[in-house]
């Protein structure tokens, strides 16, 4: 059962309780816990999963499951898969951070199975279609004509009434046409029984699979999956021929991390190359590049102060921050070089250069900060992606600006005697 958080309090019948609930609940996790408790009281026997509608659909499209993280078990016997999924669900739901945990397979459902008796039909000289057509008419219904009322047209369907359709004895006595003058009861030409089967059988990679659906709350996905993997390996005995696999957003995270291992060094190399092309000096390139670790400090603090975990969007924020951070360093060092060409040296060069370039540096930083602050404070749809990225950029720019105006002039002054300024 899916719950849209935007319609949060419509499930509370007593409106007098709303202020009390609003006053007691402080975080989204507490709100979801209160909703889950109330729904389980009002609708017992339901399996509840809380998610955003768009997020749920993307999870289904990308991984085939409607949760952030899934533990998939592959094999051939559905009974074994179902038992393993239920056992895995019990293990995982005890781990800290497992907000919603449920086994995808819901058990068996009753089924009426009618199997034509090939040996008896061969003796009578008729095909299985005679039996199947009779079953289709009696149970499903056959269109016998239409009823017209003015311009409206209604089909007339012939079939057994509801009471007889659910009565095994009545089904056994359904007459099956053998010839023009002969009919036999259904139980003479077919085996009829009520059985139980799985209503939903899913396959991936040519294997049947069951899954445990998990929505992680109050904890980062990576550490949760790492602990869950350890618990599953210790407590879940998976028989030979069956195997498990972790999927969902965790799988996307692992794929993205692999790509970032290439993209992050590549981005840093490109930044360093562009700095060197601007100054033509390895020493000045290293001085300007020192702005990057200054910015990274603020990016990490930005995540911590906002209570956010490292994510892919945060990693993208760090990449963007690397380019933004060196801009202020380029502005300062370029002007220091201009003053050095004009004959300024020593402390007067540093004081004059920092003073005259304070406004451009602050304007560059403030425009970026004001642009990202609304994203950092976002609470609506997409906030889970926007907030980590914006928090990293805002925190990084603040620390980079402050440290750049203090540390970078000091470093430049220390190595001024070794500076070679190209004309």
Residue, then its C-alpha position, 0 to 999 in steps of 0.5 A: x500500500x503506497x502513501x503520498x506524504x503530501x496528503x498526510x493528515x487526511x487519514x486522521x478522522x478526528x481533526x482535534x488531534x491534528x494540532x497535538x500531532x503537529x506539536x509532537x512530531x519534529x522530523x519526517x521520520x517521526x511523522x511517518x512512524x506516527x502515520x504507520x502506527x495509525x494506519x496499522x490500527x485502522x487497517x490491520x493486515x496491510x503492508x505499508x511502504x511510504x515513498x514519494x510517487x515519482x521516486x517510487x516509479x523511478x525505482x520500479x523502472x530502474x530496478x523493478x522494485x518499489x523501494x530505495x533498497x532491495x535484497x533480491x533472491x534468485x532460484x527456481x522453487x517459489x516455496x524456497x524463495x518465499x521462505x528465504x525472503x520472509x527470513x531475510x525480511x525478519x533479519x533486516x527489519x531489526x537493523x537500525x535505519x530499516x524504515x519500511x521492510x517487507x517481503x515482495x511475495x505475499x504467499x499463495x492464493x487459492x486457484x480452481x484448476x481444471x485439467x482435461x483428462x486426455x485419456x478419457x477424451x481420446x476414448x470419446x474421440x473429442x479434443x480438449x477444446x470441448x472442455x475448455x470452451x465449456x469451462x470458459x462459458x460456465x466460469x468466464x461467460x460467453x457473449x450471446x447477444x446485445x440489448x439495445x436501449x435507445x442508442x446504448x448497447x449492452x452485451x448479454x453474457x451467459x454463465x453460471x450464477x455466482x453461487x454455482x461458480x464457487x461451488x465445486x459440486x456444481x462445477x463437477x456437474x457442468x454438462x460437456x457436449x460430446x456429440x449432438x445427443x450426448x453430454x457428460x458431467x465435467x468430472x468425467x472428462x476433466x480433473x477438478x481441484x482447488x489448489x494454491x499457487x503464487x499469484x505473482x511470479x517475477x523473473x530476472x536473468x532467466x531466473x525466478x526471484x523474490x525480493x525484500x523491499x527496504x526504505x532506509x531512514x535516518x541513516x546513509x544507504x551505504x552503511x546500512x547495506x554494509x551492515x545488512x550484508x554482514x547480518x544476511x551472510x551470518x544468519x541466512x542460509x541460502x541453499x545451493x543453486x540460489x543466490x542473493x543480490x542487493x539492488x535499488x538505489x544502492x546499486x545505482x550508488x555503487x555504479x555512480x561511485x565507480x564513474x566518479x573515481x574517474x571523473x573526479x581526478x579528471x576534473x581536478x587535472x583539467x582545473x590544474x591544467x587551466x590554472x597553469x595555462x593562465x599563469x605559466x608557473x607550477x608554483x603559482x598553480x599550486x598556490x591557486x590549487x590550495x583553494x580547493x582543500x579550503x573549499x572541501x573543508x566547508x563542503x564537509x561542514x555544510x553537510x554536517x550542519x544540515x544533517x545530511x549524508x554523503x551522496x551522489x548529488x553531494x559528490x557532484x557538488x564537490x566537483x562543481x565546488x572545485x571549479x568555483x573555489x579556484x576562481x577567487x584564487x585566480x582573481x587574487x594571484x592575477x592581481x598580485x602579479x600585476x602589482x609585482x610587474x608595476x614594481x610593488x613588493x613585500x607587504x604593500x603588494x599583499x595589502x594593496x592587492x587584497x584590499x583592491x580585490x576584496x570586492x570582486x572576490x566577495x561579489x563572486x562568492x555572494x552571487x553563488x551563495x545566494x543562488x544556492x541558498x534556496x536549494x539548500x533550504x528546499x523542502x518540496x519535491x526534489x529536495x533530497x537531490x538539491x539539498x546535498x549539492x547546495x549545502x556542499x557548494x554554499x559551505x565550500x564557498x564560505x570557507x574558501x572565500x574566508x581562507x582564500x583572503x587570509x591564507x593565500x596572501x600569506x602563502x604568496x608573500x612567503x614565496x614572493x622571492x621565487x615568483x617569476x611573472x611573465x610579461 
